[in-house]
């Protein structure tokens, strides 16, 4: 821990705390109850995504207080601030979903601006919902300050008729209800018990996937992501995270010392072996982009190819985040990967130790129920697979966790929809045929705008008992809760003239998650001819405002749908100004 007066020669806070010219600045700090000693210490931004929008975020304010205690114990001065979130479970299925992915980059931008404007020396970021986790980690890497990430924790599972239930069950129940297989009363009973506490969705959906990533990539302390949000023990991880960031300041260990090509590969391993969300294929390249590291969707999927799937989590499996925590959490998962030689052990972590040293301290072992031994996995390849072909020259991604090999091959005629609403209405009315490939286009990052998730549509199909009888492809995204043969991130997107824009009803589409193929039975000449006749991107209703701005800036899904040139183009590092 830091002792005595801190030399701020190389710390950003010197610009607002040191010297006679900063007397006006210090007067503001005295107004907030700080004393001379606190002003002289390193300043740590404690950023949260607290709000009252959803249970994912509701406990973050409380947890931030424990982080601040840890910073103070380490002789630092914490400065708490908040940023936005858009919670997917509430935004899902309507126009609000367009704000979701854009919020990731807004989170990174607002954290960056707050840190820069107030000259904070380090960052502890707390996040609880899908896009807030990668957004916070992107900010850390972009700023390249000493950083520690801490997840707000998952929700406890609900209970109905002696079984655990999650919000995924509610989404799928809507399909059951529409099909006439569930009464109004039964649906009402389920919705009242599915989400019984604070915390993010409990399955291995996007939030928990990225929480696992935070540990595997090294930005979070080991096992800090596991405890559910209501557990008071989370406060211990908060205090430890605050103390940890002070050690990072002392040793000048910055975010890019932790986030490297090797640590990104470790993170991708954990996504694959846990059957994590396909959205990780979007967020890992975006984090890499902030560090100037080449690591795109194809790189992520290459890691997936030879990673066994051995953690049995929803939606493809049986268990939720609480169960994983009780089985030993991410550290035990990493230990299993180490046994197979699939982890880079020399990667630095937020503790100041490399990941191999961290794993040497872990005594837990695979329980054979939630975490299978790596030698006897659920399947020999990862739960998430990349696809490529003449329909997706820039790649696509699909979650295959819980699918048999026979279910990972699908070929059928296309039924094309120009947006999610059209597809959802057709599904509700059963205006599709068994064996078809439903195509939802114009939902990409730019063309949507916003690259919406399609959980409402896929959940409705599952609720109708058709989840394995049709397939679905889109240039948009799927929720981590999606199951079935649902391919997202098809690139280039329709708005950029990708092959998906050229599809017509009846075109035969082939999807093979075993060989990694996504193709349509059209020759290059036929695709070129259709491209010549293409009338250009579909107009949207977003001609101004934040989503218009986002559509103008955002790049393709292959590179993470980023909105700025990234570290390769930067001309300074914030910490060194």
C-alpha positions in Angstrom: 0.0 0.0 0.0 1.0 3.6 -0.6 2.7 5.2 2.4 3.5 8.8 3.0 2.9 11.7 0.6 2.4 10.5 -3.0 4.7 11.8 -5.7 2.2 12.9 -8.4 4.7 13.7 -11.0 3.4 11.0 -13.3 -0.2 10.9 -12.2 -3.0 12.8 -14.0 -4.5 14.2 -10.8 -1.6 16.5 -10.5 -3.3 18.7 -13.0 -6.1 19.5 -10.6 -4.5 19.2 -7.2 -0.9 20.5 -7.3 0.5 24.0 -7.1 -0.8 27.5 -6.3 -2.5 27.7 -9.7 -4.8 24.9 -8.7 -6.2 26.7 -5.6 -9.6 27.3 -7.3 -9.8 23.5 -8.1 -8.9 22.6 -4.5 -11.6 24.9 -3.2 -14.1 22.7 -4.9 -12.7 19.7 -3.2 -12.7 21.3 0.2 -16.4 22.1 -0.4 -17.1 18.4 -0.6 -15.5 17.6 2.7 -12.0 16.5 1.5 -9.0 17.5 3.5 -5.4 18.3 2.5 -4.3 14.7 2.9 -7.1 13.3 0.7 -6.4 15.9 -2.0 -2.7 14.9 -2.0 -3.5 11.2 -2.5 -4.0 9.4 -5.9 -7.5 9.8 -7.2 -9.5 6.8 -8.2 -12.6 7.0 -10.3 -15.3 4.5 -9.0 -17.6 4.2 -11.9 -20.9 2.4 -11.7 -23.9 1.8 -14.0 -26.3 2.1 -11.1 -29.9 2.9 -12.0 -33.5 1.9 -11.3 -34.1 0.5 -14.8 -33.6 -3.1 -13.9 -32.5 -5.6 -11.2 -29.1 -6.0 -12.9 -28.1 -2.5 -11.8 -29.9 -1.9 -8.5 -27.2 -3.2 -6.2 -24.3 -1.4 -7.8 -24.5 1.7 -5.7 -24.3 -0.3 -2.5 -21.3 -2.3 -3.8 -19.5 0.9 -4.8 -19.3 1.9 -1.2 -17.3 -1.2 -0.4 -14.9 -0.4 -3.3 -14.4 3.1 -1.9 -13.6 1.7 1.5 -10.9 -0.5 -0.2 -9.4 2.5 -2.0 -9.3 4.5 1.3 -7.5 1.5 3.0 -4.9 1.7 0.2 -4.3 5.4 0.9 -6.3 6.6 -2.2 -9.1 9.1 -2.7 -12.2 7.5 -4.3 -14.5 9.6 -6.5 -17.7 7.9 -7.4 -19.6 8.6 -10.6 -22.3 6.9 -12.6 -23.0 6.3 -16.3 -25.9 4.9 -18.3 -27.1 1.5 -19.0 -29.7 0.1 -21.4 -31.0 -3.2 -20.0 -31.6 -5.7 -22.8 -34.4 -7.7 -21.0 -36.5 -4.5 -20.9 -35.3 -3.1 -24.3 -36.0 -6.5 -26.0 -38.7 -6.9 -28.7 -39.3 -3.2 -29.5 -37.6 -0.1 -30.8 -35.8 0.4 -27.5 -33.5 -2.5 -28.4 -31.7 -0.3 -31.0 -30.3 1.6 -28.0 -28.6 -1.4 -26.5 -25.4 -1.9 -28.4 -25.0 1.8 -28.9 -25.1 2.1 -25.1 -21.9 0.0 -24.9 -19.9 2.6 -26.7 -21.7 5.5 -24.9 -20.7 3.9 -21.6 -17.0 3.7 -22.7 -17.2 7.3 -24.0 -18.8 8.8 -20.9 -16.4 7.0 -18.5 -13.5 8.2 -20.7 -14.8 11.8 -20.6 -15.3 11.8 -16.9 -11.9 10.4 -16.2 -10.2 12.9 -18.6 -12.2 15.9 -17.4 -11.4 15.3 -13.7 -7.9 13.8 -14.1 -8.5 10.6 -12.2 -5.4 8.3 -11.8 -7.1 4.9 -11.9 -10.4 3.3 -12.4 -12.6 0.7 -10.6 -15.6 -0.1 -12.8 -18.8 -1.8 -11.6 -21.3 -3.1 -14.1 -24.3 -5.4 -14.0 -25.9 -5.7 -17.4 -25.0 -7.0 -20.9 -23.4 -4.0 -22.6 -22.2 -2.2 -19.4 -19.6 -4.9 -18.8 -17.7 -4.6 -22.1 -18.3 -0.9 -22.2 -16.6 -0.5 -18.8 -13.7 -2.7 -19.8 -13.3 -0.9 -23.1 -13.0 2.4 -21.2 -10.3 0.9 -19.0 -8.2 -0.3 -22.0 -8.8 2.9 -23.9 -7.6 5.1 -21.1 -4.8 2.6 -20.2 -5.0 3.5 -16.5 -4.5 1.1 -13.5 -7.9 -0.6 -13.6 -10.0 -3.2 -11.8 -13.4 -4.5 -13.0 -16.0 -5.9 -10.7 -19.3 -7.5 -11.7 -22.4 -6.6 -9.7 -23.4 -10.3 -9.6 -26.2 -12.5 -11.0 -29.8 -12.7 -10.0 -31.0 -15.6 -7.9 -33.0 -18.2 -9.8 -36.7 -18.1 -9.4 -38.7 -21.2 -8.2 -41.9 -22.6 -9.6 -43.3 -26.0 -9.3 -40.1 -27.3 -7.7 -37.9 -26.1 -10.5 -35.5 -23.2 -11.0 -36.8 -20.7 -13.5 -35.2 -17.6 -15.2 -36.3 -14.8 -17.4 -35.5 -17.1 -20.4 -38.4 -19.3 -19.3 -40.7 -16.2 -19.3 -39.7 -15.2 -22.9 -40.3 -18.8 -24.0 -43.6 -18.9 -22.1 -44.8 -16.1 -24.3 -44.5 -18.4 -27.2 -46.3 -21.1 -25.3 -49.1 -18.7 -24.5 -49.4 -17.5 -28.1 -49.6 -21.1 -29.2 -52.5 -21.7 -26.8 -50.4 -24.0 -24.6 -50.3 -21.8 -21.5 -53.1 -20.0 -19.7 -53.1 -16.3 -18.7 -52.9 -17.4 -15.1 -50.0 -19.7 -15.6 -48.1 -17.0 -17.4 -48.9 -14.4 -14.7 -47.6 -16.9 -12.0 -44.4 -17.4 -13.9 -43.6 -13.8 -14.5 -44.1 -13.0 -10.8 -41.5 -15.5 -9.5 -38.9 -15.7 -12.3 -36.7 -12.8 -11.1 -36.7 -12.8 -7.3 -33.7 -10.5 -6.5 -31.3 -7.9 -7.6 -28.7 -9.1 -10.2 -28.2 -9.9 -13.9 -29.9 -12.7 -15.7 -28.7 -16.0 -14.2 -28.0 -18.2 -17.2 -24.8 -18.0 -19.2 -26.2 -15.2 -21.2 -24.2 -12.1 -22.2 -23.8 -10.5 -18.7 -22.5 -13.7 -17.0 -20.4 -14.5 -20.1 -18.7 -11.2 -19.9 -18.4 -11.5 -16.2 -16.4 -14.7 -16.7 -14.4 -12.9 -19.4 -13.5 -10.2 -16.8 -11.7 -12.8 -14.7 -10.2 -14.7 -17.6 -8.8 -11.6 -19.2 -7.3 -10.5 -15.9 -9.2 -7.2 -15.2 -11.2 -8.7 -12.3 -10.0 -10.4 -9.2 -10.3 -14.2 -9.2 -13.8 -15.4 -8.3 -15.1 -11.8 -7.9 -17.8 -12.4 -10.6 -19.4 -15.4 -9.0 -21.3 -14.5 -5.9 -25.0 -13.5 -6.7 -25.8 -9.8 -6.3 -27.8 -10.2 -3.0 -24.9 -11.9 -1.2 -23.3 -9.6 1.3 -20.0 -11.3 0.6 -19.8 -9.3 -2.6 -18.8 -6.4 -0.3 -15.6 -8.3 0.5 -14.7 -8.4 -3.2 -15.5 -4.7 -3.5 -13.0 -3.8 -0.7 -10.4 -6.1 -2.2 -10.9 -4.5 -5.6 -10.4 -1.1 -4.1 -7.2 -2.2 -2.4 -6.0 -3.9 -5.6 -6.3 -0.8 -7.7 -4.0 1.0 -5.3 -1.4 -1.7 -5.7 -1.6 -1.3 -9.4 -1.0 2.4 -9.1 2.0 1.7 -6.9 3.5 -0.7 -9.4 2.4 1.2 -12.5 0.5 -1.8 -13.9 -2.0 -0.5 -16.4 -4.9 -2.0 -18.3 -2.9 -2.7 -21.4 -0.3 -4.6 -19.3 -3.2 -6.9 -18.5 -5.2 -7.0 -21.8 -2.9 -8.6 -24.3 -3.4 -10.9 -27.2 -2.8 -13.9 -24.9 -5.3 -12.7 -22.3 -7.9 -12.2 -25.0 -7.3 -15.8 -26.1 -7.8 -16.9 -22.5 -11.1 -15.0 -22.4 -12.3 -16.6 -25.6 -11.5 -20.1 -24.2 -13.7 -19.4 -21.2 -16.6 -18.2 -23.4 -16.3 -21.4 -25.5 -16.0 -23.9 -22.6 -19.0 -22.4 -20.7 -21.3 -22.2 -23.8 -21.2 -18.4 -23.5 -23.1 -15.8 -25.4 -22.4 -15.2 -29.1 -22.1 -11.5 -28.1 -18.7 -12.2 -26.8 -17.7 -12.5 -30.5 -18.6 -8.8 -30.8 -17.2 -7.6 -27.5 -13.8 -9.2 -27.4 -12.8 -7.7 -30.7 -14.0 -4.3 -29.4 -11.9 -4.6 -26.3 -8.9 -5.6 -28.4 -9.5 -2.6 -30.7 -9.1 -0.3 -27.7 -5.6 -1.8 -27.1 -4.6 -1.7 -30.8 -4.6 -5.6 -30.9 -5.7 -7.4 -34.0 -8.3 -9.9 -32.7 -11.4 -10.1 -34.8 -14.4 -12.5 -35.0 -12.4 -15.0 -37.0 -9.6 -15.0 -34.3 -12.3 -15.5 -31.6 -13.8 -18.4 -33.5 -10.4 -20.1 -34.1 -10.1 -20.3 -30.3 -13.6 -21.7 -30.1 -12.8 -24.5 -32.6 -10.4 -26.5 -30.3 -11.9 -25.6 -26.9 -13.9 -28.3 -25.2 -17.3 -27.4 -23.8 -17.5 -28.7 -20.3 -19.5 -26.3 -18.1 -23.3 -27.1 -18.1 -25.0 -23.8 -17.9 -28.3 -22.4 -19.3 -29.6 -21.9 -21.9 -28.0 -25.0 -23.5 -27.5 -26.7 -20.2 -29.1 -27.1 -16.8 -27.5 -24.7 -14.3 -27.2 -21.0 -13.5 -24.5 -18.6 -12.4 -25.2 -19.3 -8.7 -24.5 -23.0 -9.3 -21.2 -22.2 -11.1 -20.1 -20.1 -8.1 -21.0 -22.9 -5.7 -19.0 -25.3 -7.8 -15.9 -23.1 -7.6 -16.5 -20.5 -10.2 -14.3 -19.3 -13.0 -11.0 -20.2 -11.2 -11.9 -23.9 -11.3 -12.9 -23.6 -15.0 -9.5 -22.0 -15.7 -7.8 -24.8 -13.8 -9.5 -27.4 -16.0 -8.4 -25.4 -19.1 -4.8 -25.3 -17.7 -4.8 -29.1 -17.4 -5.4 -29.3 -21.1 -2.7 -26.7 -21.9 -5.3 -24.2 -23.1 -4.4 -21.2 -20.9 -1.6 -18.8 -21.2 -0.3 -18.7 -17.6 2.0 -15.7 -17.9 -0.7 -13.1 -18.3 -0.8 -10.3 -15.7 -4.0 -9.9 -13.6 -5.5 -7.2 -11.5 -4.0 -8.8 -8.4 -0.5 -8.0 -9.6 0.2 -11.7 -10.0 0.1 -13.7 -13.3 -2.8 -16.0 -13.9 -0.7 -19.1 -13.3 0.2 -17.9 -9.8 -3.4 -17.2 -9.2 -4.5 -20.6 -10.2 -1.8 -22.2 -7.9 -3.8 -20.7 -5.0 -7.1 -22.3 -6.1 -7.9 -25.6 -4.2 -11.3 -26.4 -5.8 -11.7 -29.1 -8.5 -14.4 -29.9 -11.1 -17.5 -31.3 -9.4 -18.6 -33.4 -12.5 -22.0 -31.9 -12.3 -21.8 -28.2 -13.2 -18.1 -28.3 -14.2 -17.1 -31.5 -16.0 -13.5 -32.6 -16.0 -11.8 -31.3 -19.1 -10.8 -34.9 -20.0 -14.5 -35.8 -20.2 -16.3 -32.7 -21.6 -19.9 -32.4 -22.6 -18.6 -32.0 -26.2 -15.1 -31.9 -27.6 -15.5 -28.5 -29.2 -16.7 -25.2 -27.9 -20.2 -24.1 -27.2 -19.9 -21.3 -29.7 -18.9 -21.6 -33.4 -17.9 -19.3 -36.2 -19.3 -19.7 -39.7 -18.1 -18.4 -43.1 -19.1 -18.7 -46.7 -20.5 -16.9 -49.7 -23.4 -15.7 -47.5 -21.0 -14.4 -44.8 -17.6 -13.4 -46.2 -16.9 -11.5 -43.0 -18.2 -14.2 -40.8 -21.1 -15.1 -38.5 -21.5 -16.8 -35.2 -23.8 -19.4 -33.6 -24.2 -20.9 -30.1 -24.3 -24.7 -30.4 -24.1 -25.6 -26.6 -26.7 -28.2 -25.9 -27.2 -29.1 -29.6 -26.4 -32.6 -30.9 -24.1 -32.9 -33.9 -27.1 -33.8 -36.1 -28.8 -30.6 -35.0 -25.7 -28.6 -36.1 -26.3 -29.1 -39.8 -29.3 -27.4 -41.5 -30.3 -26.7 -45.1 -33.5 -25.2 -46.3 -35.3 -22.5 -48.3 -35.1 -18.9 -47.2 -38.1 -17.0 -45.9 -36.9 -13.4 -45.9 -38.0 -10.6 -43.5 -36.9 -7.0 -43.8 -36.9 -6.4 -40.0 -37.5 -8.2 -36.7 -41.1 -7.0 -36.3 -42.1 -8.6 -39.6 -40.5 -11.9 -38.5 -42.1 -11.8 -35.1 -45.6 -11.2 -36.5 -45.1 -14.1 -38.9 -44.0 -16.4 -36.2 -46.9 -15.4 -34.0 -49.3 -16.2 -36.9 -47.3 -19.3 -37.8 -46.7 -18.0 -41.3 -43.7 -20.1 -41.9 -43.0 -23.8 -42.7 -41.0 -26.4 -40.9 -37.6 -26.8 -42.5 -37.3 -23.1 -43.5 -34.4 -20.7 -42.8 -35.9 -17.5 -41.5 -33.8 -14.5 -42.6 -34.0 -11.3 -40.7 -32.0 -8.5 -42.3 -31.5 -4.8 -42.0 -30.8 -5.3 -38.3 -27.0 -4.8 -38.4 -25.0 -2.1 -36.5 -25.5 0.6 -39.1 -28.6 -0.7 -40.9 -30.8 -1.2 -37.9 -29.4 1.0 -36.6 -28.2 -0.7 -33.4 -27.9 -4.4 -34.1 -30.9 -5.6 -32.1 -31.1 -8.9 -30.4 -33.9 -11.3 -31.5 -34.8 -13.1 -28.3 -38.5 -12.4 -28.6 -38.6 -14.1 -32.0 -36.4 -17.1 -31.1 -38.1 -17.6 -27.8 -41.5 -17.6 -29.5 -40.3 -20.3 -31.9 -39.0 -22.4 -29.0 -42.4 -21.8 -27.2 -44.2 -23.2 -30.3 -42.0 -26.3 -30.2 -40.3 -25.2 -33.5 -36.9 -24.2 -32.2 -35.2 -27.3 -33.7 -37.4 -27.4 -36.8 -36.5 -24.1 -38.4 -33.3 -22.1 -38.4 -32.7 -18.4 -38.3 -30.0 -16.1 -39.6 -29.6 -12.3 -39.2 -27.2 -9.5 -39.5 -28.4 -8.5 -36.1 -27.7 -10.3 -32.8 -29.1 -12.9 -30.6 -29.5 -12.8 -26.8 -27.2 -15.0 -24.8 -30.5 -16.7 -23.8 -31.2 -17.8 -27.4 -31.1 -21.4 -28.2 -31.6 -23.4 -31.4 -29.8 -23.0 -34.8 -29.7 -19.2 -34.7 -26.9 -17.5 -36.6 -26.1 -13.9 -35.9 -23.5 -11.2 -36.9 -23.8 -12.1 -40.6 -21.3 -9.8 -42.3 -21.2 -7.7 -44.2 -24.6 -6.5 -43.0 -27.4 -5.8 -45.5 -27.0 -2.0 -45.2 -23.4 -2.4 -46.4 -24.5 -4.5 -49.4 -23.6 -7.9 -47.9 -24.9 -11.1 -49.6 -27.7 -11.2 -47.0 -29.2 -8.2 -48.7 -29.4 -10.1 -51.9 -31.4 -13.1 -50.6 -34.8 -14.0 -52.0 -37.5 -16.3 -50.7 -36.7 -19.9 -51.7 -32.9 -19.5 -52.0 -31.4 -22.6 -50.4 -29.3 -21.8 -47.4 -26.8 -24.3 -45.9 -25.6 -24.0 -42.3 -23.0 -26.4 -40.9 -21.6 -25.6 -37.5 -19.3 -28.7 -37.7 -17.5 -27.5 -40.9 -18.1 -23.8 -40.2 -20.1 -23.2 -43.4 -22.8 -20.6 -44.1 -23.7 -20.5 -47.8 -26.4 -19.9 -50.3 -26.9 -21.9 -53.5 -26.0 -19.0 -55.7 -23.0 -18.5 -57.9 -20.7 -15.5 -57.7 -22.2 -14.3 -60.9 -25.7 -14.6 -59.6 -24.8 -12.7 -56.4 -23.1 -10.0 -58.5 -26.1 -9.6 -60.7 -28.4 -9.2 -57.7 -26.0 -6.7 -56.3 -26.1 -4.7 -59.5 -29.9 -4.6 -59.2 -29.9 -3.8 -55.5 -31.6 -0.5 -54.6 -29.4 0.3 -51.7 -29.9 0.3 -47.9 -33.3 0.3 -46.4 -34.3 3.7 -45.0 -34.7 3.9 -41.3 -36.7 6.3 -39.2 -33.5 7.5 -37.5 -32.4 10.5 -39.4 -31.1 12.5 -36.3 -30.2 12.0 -32.7 -27.9 9.5 -31.0 -28.8 6.5 -33.2 -28.3 8.4 -36.4 -24.8 9.4 -35.1 -24.1 5.8 -34.2 -25.1 4.6 -37.6 -22.7 7.0 -39.2 -19.8 6.0 -37.1 -20.2 2.2 -36.4 -18.1 -0.4 -38.2 -18.8 -4.0 -39.0 -19.5 -6.8 -36.6 -16.3 -8.7 -37.5 -14.2 -6.0 -35.9 -16.5 -5.5 -32.9 -18.9 -2.8 -34.2 -16.6 -0.1 -32.9 -17.2 3.7 -33.4 -13.7 5.2 -33.4 -10.3 4.4 -34.9 -8.9 2.8 -31.8 -5.5 2.6 -30.2 -3.7 2.1 -33.5 -4.5 5.7 -34.4 -4.0 7.4 -31.0 -1.4 10.1 -30.7 -1.2 10.1 -26.9 -2.0 8.0 -23.9 -4.1 9.7 -21.3 -1.9 8.7 -18.4 1.1 10.2 -19.9 -0.3 13.7 -20.7 
